[in-house]
Amino acid sequence: MIGRETGRAVTAVVIALLVALVVILLTSADPGAAFQTLLTAPLSSNRTMGLWIDDVAKLTLTGLAFSLVFQARQFSMGVQGQVYMGGLFAALIAMSPIGATPLAIPVAMVAAMLAGAVYGFIPGYAKARFGASEIVSSLMLNYIAILIVNYLIRAHLAPQGTGQLATAKFPDTAIYPAILPGTRFDLGILVALVATFVVWFLLYRTNWGLKLRLVGHNPKFAEYSGIRSSFIMVSAMTVAGAFGGLLGSVFVQGRAFGNLAQNFDGNLAFEGILIAIVARSRPLAVPFVALAYGYLRQGAQLMGIRTDVPTEMISVVQAIIILLVASSFSLPGKKFFANLLGRKTTPAATPEAAK
């Protein structure tokens, strides 16, 4: 099962890269250099490696948040709003007197997770109590969070009279320490890996996780078994919100920012949908998918900077991967090659054959 899913994901990436190569051939004056940049640029220096790992940490956390919701067979789109609320509360802690103490990072992370959890609870409760669509309510809450955070930055948090659309830099004690000096390779990647283990443990080593997966697999059977499906659904969206809020802390306290800026997430939070789909919502697979996709993402961005191919190329790759993986495609000619290798397929038994 794992081998088949891995093979499908790898094949989807290869097909997407082949399509990208065709597009590059049609649009670039130097397609060889452009494609080489796409494939090798993230490893070209410590700085670009730091950019890649920074993306991996953030993609892992947003992928985990979406995976938790998908495991409960919900389709909440609220991770972006949770990121903004988490980032806001992490920033408030960082700019408070606590920000100048060694407690700045852990307290800000906890505050961000609590804010994200509350923001994840709202659409879950609205669906359980009033039957509201979690897709619509979570999307609307995203816009509310973005507008509130942007307003607070512009009107209250940014240094007055400077015209900046960001807060002042946080104290060094409130910014994640670098693992690789001079790069964005910071504490965020360790936070993402610990979060991966925590999500895996919650899903596969606790009664709550068993109930969540059962509700996601067969909600009617779960109800007959005495499981409160509505409680599990709301709690799943709340826990997912906590990880979305944690991502907000990783954004604003990471070395890429070190402050709270308007529109700081760059829509990266939504890309967790791709990570969760390709990983089939399995938490231990999420970091590996984020590693591969983050590499392509950074390669496309660097290709857009260094060559004449636009960065929108990654959108082409992203769309093809989603279509192939979500459709559970199979390669044409599979039966032919199986026969060529001497592997006979066994037809399904029919009632007549069984007599």
N, C-alpha and C positions, 0 to 999 in steps of 0.2 A: 504493500500500500504506500509506504513512505517513498520507496524507490520509484514507483510509478508517478507519484505526484511530483517528485523532484525532477524526474525526466521530462514531464510535461512542462514544468516551469522553465527548465533550461532550454528546451526546444522552443518555447514561446519567445524567450529572450533572443535566441539565435535568429529566429525568423524576423523578429522586430529589428535586429541589427542589419539583416540583409535588406529589409525594406528601407531602413535609414541610409544604407550605402547607396541604394538606387536613387533616393532623393538627393543625396550629396552629389552623386555623379551628374545629376541633371541641373543642379543649382550652383555648384562651386567651380571657380576657375582653376582650383588646384585640389581636386577631390582626394588625392592620395594623402596630402598633408592634413586636410581637414579630418579625414577618417582616422588617421594616426593620432591626431590630437584628441579626438573623442575617446580613443582606446587607451592612451598612455598618459595624457596630461595630469590626471589626479595623482600620479606617482612621480611627477617630474621634480618635486621639491618638498621640503618639510612643510612649507606653507600650504601647498595644495593638498598634501596628505592631511594636514590639520583641518582644512575645509571639508574634505571627504568624511573624516571621522566625526566632525561636528554634525554634518548632515545625518550620518548613520545614527548617532545618539537621538536626534530629534525624530527621525523617521521611525526608529524603534519604539519610542514612547507613544507617538500617535498611532502606530500600528497596533500596539498593545491595547490602547483605549478602544479602538474600533473593534478589535478581535473580541474583547469582553462583551461588547454589545451584540456583535454578530452571533456569538455563542448562545445568547438568549433569544436568537431569531428576531431581534429588533434591528431597526435601521436608523438609529439616531444619528443626526448629522451635526451634533452639538460640540464636537471636540474643539473647533475653532473658538467658540465663545468661552469654553472652559479654559483654553490657553490664555485668552485675554484677561479673564478674571483672575486666574492664577498669577499671571505676570503682574497685574496691578497690585495684588496683595503682597507678592514677593517684593515689589518695588517699594511699597509703603513701609515694609519692615526694614528694607535696606537703607531707606532714607531717614528712618527713625533713630533714636539713640542706640538701639540694639545693633544697628548696622555697623557701628564702630567697634563691636565686641566679637569675640570668637563664636558667639551664638548666632551671628547674623545668618549664616548659610543654613543651618538646620532649622532655625525658627522660620525663616522665610520659606523654606521648602514645605514645612508643615502648614503654614498659612496658605500657601498656594494650593496645596492639596485639599484643604478644607473648603476654600473658595470654589475650586473646580467641582468638588463633590456636591456642594449645594446647587451649583449651576447644572450639574447632571441630574440631580434629584428632581428638579422642577418639571422637565418634560416627561420624566418617568411617572411622576405622581399625576400629572395632567392626563396621561393616557390611562392609568389605572383607575383614577377617580372619575374622569369625565369622558373618557373614550377619545381624547384628542389625538390626532395623528402625531406620532413622535417625530416624523420627518419635518412636517410643517412647523411644529412648535420649536424644535431644536434649531431649525434654520432661522426663524425669527429671533430667537434668543441670541444667535450669533451676531446678527446685525445690531441688536441692542447693546451687547457687550462691546463690540468694536466702537460704536458711536460714543458710549459712555467713557471708555478708556481714552479715546482720541480727544474728547471734550475736556476731560480732567487734565490731560497733559497740556493742552493748549491754554486752558484758562487758569490752572492752579499749580501744576507740578513743574512745568518748564521754567527756567530762569526768566524772570520778567525783563522785558526790554531787549532781549537778544534775538527774538524772532525764531528761536529754535523750536523744533517740533519734537523735542525729547527732553527728558529730565537731565540734570547734571549727572556726571559719572558717580557711581556708587563708591563708597570706601573700598579699599582693597580687601578688607576682611569680609565684604559682602559679595565679592566676585569669585567665581570658581577658580581654584588654582590650576595652572597649566601643568599637564603631564609632560608635554614636549614644549620646552620654553620657546617663547616667541611665536607660537602657533595657537590655533583654536582647539587643539587637542587637549581638552581639559577634563575636569571631574565629571562632566555631563555623560561621558561614555560609560563610566562606572555606575552612575545613577541608572542609566538605561539597562545595563546588564543585571543589576540588582532587581530592578523592576520586573524584568523578564522572569527571573526566578520566582519572585513573589506572585506574579500572575499565574505562572505554571502551578505553584503550590496551591494557590486558592482554587484553581479549577480542577486539579487532579488529586489533591490530597486532603480535601476538606468536604464535609457534608454539604456545605453551601454550594461548592463547585459541582458536586454530583447532582444536586437538585437543579442548578442552573442549566447544566447540560441536558438533563432530562426534560426540563421545560422547553428548552430550545429544540430538542429532537421530537418530542410529542407532548404538547401542552395538555391535551385532553387526558392522556394516560397519567400525566403528572397530577392533574386535578383529582382523578379517581384514586390516586395513591395517597391523597391527603396533603399534597404539596400546594402551598399558596402561590399560584403562578404570578399573581399581581405583585406580591411582596418580592419574589425572586427577580422579576423584571425591573422593579423600581430599584432594588439594591444593586443589580448589575449595572444599571445606568449611573447610579451614584458612585460606585467603585470606579467605573470607567472615567467618570468625571474627575475623580481624584487624580488619576494618572494624566488626564488632560491638563489639570491645574499644575501638576508637577512639571509638565512640559513647558508651561508658561515660565516657571522658575528657571528652567534650563535655558530658555531663550534670554530672559532679561539679565540673569546673573552670570551667563556664560561670557567667555572672553570675546565673543563676536560682538556683543553689545556692552554689557556692564552698565546699562541704564534702561529706562523704559521709553521707547520711541513709538510714534504713531505707526500703525500698520506693520508692526515689527515681525509678524510671522511670515509675511510674503506668501500667504496661502499654502505654506508647506503642511499645515495641519490637515488639510483635505487630502493630501497625498497618502495619508495613512490608510485610506480606503483601498488603494492599490496594494499596499503592503499586506493588509489583512486578507484581501482576496487571494493574492498569490500564495500566501502562507497558509491558506485554508483555515484561518483563525486559530492556528496552533501557536501558542506563545513561544515555544522553543524554536520555531522556524522563523519567527518575525525578525530577529537580529540578522540572520543570514540573508533574508530577502532584502532587508534594509541595507546591508553591506553591498549587495550587488546593485540594487537600484540607486543607492547613494553614489556609487562609482559612476554609473551612467549619467546621473543627474549632474554631478560635478564635471564630468567629461564634456557634456553638452554645453554647460555654461562657459567653460574655458574655451571650447571650440568656437562659441559665439564671440568671445573676446578676441581670440587670436587669429581667427580665420574669417572668411566671408560668408559662413553658414550661420543662419540665425539660431539663437538658443531655443526657439520654438520646436526644434528638431526633437527635443526630449518629449514633447507632447505627442509626437507621432509614435515614438517608441512606447510611451506609456499607454496610449490608446490600443495599440496592437497587442501588447501584453495582456491587458485587461480582457480584450475580446477573446483571445485564444485561451487564457486560463479559465475565465468564467464560463466559456462554452464547453469546457471539457473536450476539446478537439482531439482527434486522433490523426496521425499522419496517413496520407493516401498511400496505398500500396503495402500496407502493413500485412495483409493476408498473403500477398504475393511473396514477400520476403520470408514470412513464417514458413510457407510451403517450400521455398527455396532452401531453407535451412533444415528442412525435414521435420518441422514442428507441425503436427496436425492439430487442427482445432476440433474440439469435440462438440457436436451440436447438442442443443438442449434436448432433454428427454421429452417425448410427447406421450400422451395417454395411450396412443396406439402402439408405440414402441414398448411400452411397459407391459403390454399384455402378452 
